[in-house]
Amino acid sequence: MGKKVQGGITFPKGFQANGLNAGIKSNRKPDLALIVSEVDAESAGLFTVNRIKAAPVRLSQRRIRFGQSRAILVNSGNANACTGDAGMQDALQLTEKVSQFLNCNARKILCASTGVIGRPLPVNNILEAIPKLVDGASPYRSLECATAIMTTDTYPKEAQGEFPCNGETVRIGGIAKGVGMIHPQMATMLVFLTTDASISRDALRSALQTVVDRNFHALSVDGETSTNDSVMILANGCAENPKIQKGTSSYADFLETLDRVCQKLRELLVHDGEGATKFIRISVQGARSRTDAKKVAASIAKSILVKTAFFGEDVNWGRIMVAIGNAGATIREEKIDISFGDVALVHQGVGMGESQEEKALEVMKGKEIHVFVSLGMGPMTAEYWTTDMSYEYVRINAGYKGRT
């Protein structure tokens, strides 16, 4: 079988995974994935806030309330969204098939889909592939699983971490896919996390909410939200540590490690933004409230004019001022400072001249750019990650439907 790959979704004890082509994508690339816990696992999830939700999102939202899950079935190439009652029946039928092979109740099988909206799933193809998918699941196939959930991604995304817990080692692993439409509240983004920690349901859900707020709600590629966003975590207790509860030192260690794993996945997602040539970090300080800081950072990150300016290496700080003004935050123009890297461009709301803009041209040529905004209104801060927007982004999305 070969040496186990120490990473990704099978890094924790008691997890297996697989990925293969089930005939969903016409290009024969992997399009069906499975994550399996050897025993029942505590589960938690967060899903899209788009009011139009795909069938697998609605089904997983319902099932995850039970708290115990065994597996997650994921397909790419088809979103199973806007497919009516038939789409829900398809999701039910497919998860039922998986549950038969795992000898468990179907409600313990979660599911997710990503791809083109409005097309029926090729259910018969997937049903035929499920036996091979389940039989081939192993601790050695995290990479195959991560590859099978990709759509316009250019590479699979895996991360892992561990920490000592009362004499035992607790491990956390994860995989993710982007790439377009990533935006706060999550969009066309799937993140799956596993851990062998023994942890209470309340602590698991609290930790997931915290790391999603810190990482994936501070990420924007094109400012769109999707019908299929899902972040799920399974905790199977195979580390045999004393059960982690909220408010304890072991919970703090768990949260810190989970945050590191999600931060790595966030970095991989934003660096693989559709057609992206630059990674942009936007730091806002001096806001009156945390909400205001987040509003300003998000407004800059989502601005198409800002993103295209970075692609064109145009030191157009005026577009950032416009985005700040459109954010709906409490601001005063005469208190705003803006810098690109260590080059100050705006002080107290006024541009600092062409000589500073010339210096900033060197910053704009970089692949990673840090934008600093000071509002001068208070002590609160926020940070967003985004990308530029290129010709390639338009090409990818203009032809997306035909290339699934």
PyMOL commands that set and color helices and strands:
alter all, ss='L'
color gray80, all
select helices_A, chain A and resi 8-10+55-64+84-102+106-108+123-135+142-148+201-218+249-271+290-302+304-311+317-325+333-335+354-364+391-398+401-403
alter helices_A, ss='H'
color red, helices_A
select strands_A, chain A and resi 15-20+32-47+68-78+109-116+157-165+168-177+190-195+230-235+279-287+337-340+343-347+350-351+368-374+380-387
alter strands_A, ss='S'
color yellow, strands_A
deselect
rebuild
show_as cartoon
